[in-house]
């Protein structure tokens, strides 16, 4: 993913998902793409930014803690969570943060 999420003025929430994959794809990339598409349809979703090298880092942005809870409880997302624990991830951590301030920079070059 090469673009930044277009978030509103704070406050809003960020869910930070950091992970290390097991070896082999086992359908991971297809499910990850499906989760990004599904998250974008959820009420309260604001955007996502993601990068993967030796560790994966995905930050999704949400209007409220209630919107995050609805996403976590979505049946297809729960299926992906279980497959992640059983097959895809050697390790992961989820952090939820309230964004109180943000700012940006764009170079003119």
C-alpha positions in Angstrom: 0.0 0.0 0.0 1.6 3.3 -1.1 -0.8 6.0 0.1 -1.6 7.5 3.4 -5.1 7.1 4.9 -7.1 10.3 4.7 -8.2 10.7 8.3 -10.3 13.5 9.8 -9.2 16.0 12.4 -8.5 14.2 15.8 -9.7 12.7 17.9 -10.1 9.3 16.3 -8.7 5.8 17.0 -5.8 3.7 15.6 -5.6 0.0 15.8 -1.9 -1.0 15.4 -1.4 -4.6 14.4 2.2 -5.8 14.4 3.0 -9.4 13.3 5.6 -11.9 12.3 4.5 -14.5 9.7 5.2 -18.2 9.8 6.8 -19.6 6.6 4.5 -20.3 3.6 1.5 -18.3 2.4 -1.3 -20.8 3.2 -3.8 -18.3 1.8 -2.6 -15.4 4.0 -2.2 -12.8 1.3 -5.7 -13.5 -0.2 -7.3 -13.2 3.2 -5.3 -10.1 4.1 -6.6 -8.4 0.9 -10.2 -9.6 1.7 -9.9 -8.2 5.3 -8.8 -4.8 3.9 -11.7 -4.7 1.5 -14.2 -5.8 4.3 -12.9 -3.3 6.8 -13.5 -0.5 4.3 -17.2 -1.4 4.4 -17.6 -1.2 8.1 -19.3 1.8 9.8 -16.7 4.1 11.5 -13.8 2.9 9.3 -11.5 5.8 8.3 -8.6 4.2 6.4 -5.5 1.9 6.7 -1.7 1.9 6.2 0.3 -1.2 5.9 3.9 -2.4 5.4 5.6 -5.8 5.5 9.2 -6.8 5.6 10.6 -8.9 8.5 7.6 -7.7 10.6 4.3 -6.6 9.4 2.7 -3.4 10.5 -0.9 -2.5 9.7 -2.6 0.6 11.2 -6.3 1.0 10.7 -8.2 4.1 11.7 -11.6 4.3 13.2 -14.1 6.9 14.4 -14.8 5.2 17.8 -14.0 2.4 20.1 -17.5 1.0 19.3 -16.6 0.9 15.6 -13.4 -1.1 16.5 -15.5 -3.5 18.6 -17.8 -4.1 15.7 -14.9 -4.8 13.4 -13.3 -7.2 15.9 -16.7 -9.1 16.3 -17.4 -9.4 12.5 -17.8 -13.1 11.7 -15.4 -13.2 8.7 -12.8 -11.1 10.6 -13.1 -13.6 13.5 -12.5 -16.5 11.0 -9.3 -14.7 9.8 -8.2 -14.2 13.4 -8.5 -17.9 14.1 -6.6 -18.8 10.9 -4.0 -16.3 11.9 -3.5 -17.9 15.3 -3.6 -21.5 13.8 -1.6 -21.0 10.6 -0.2 -17.6 9.6 1.4 -15.9 12.6 4.4 -16.8 14.7 3.6 -13.8 16.8 1.4 -10.7 16.8 0.4 -7.8 19.0 -2.6 -5.4 18.8 -2.5 -2.0 20.3 -5.5 0.4 20.3 -4.7 4.1 20.7 -6.7 7.4 20.7 -5.1 9.8 18.2 -5.2 13.2 19.9 -3.0 15.1 17.5 -1.6 14.6 13.9 0.3 16.6 11.4 2.0 15.9 8.1 4.7 17.0 5.7 4.9 16.7 1.9 8.1 17.6 0.1 8.0 19.8 -3.0 10.6 17.7 -4.7 
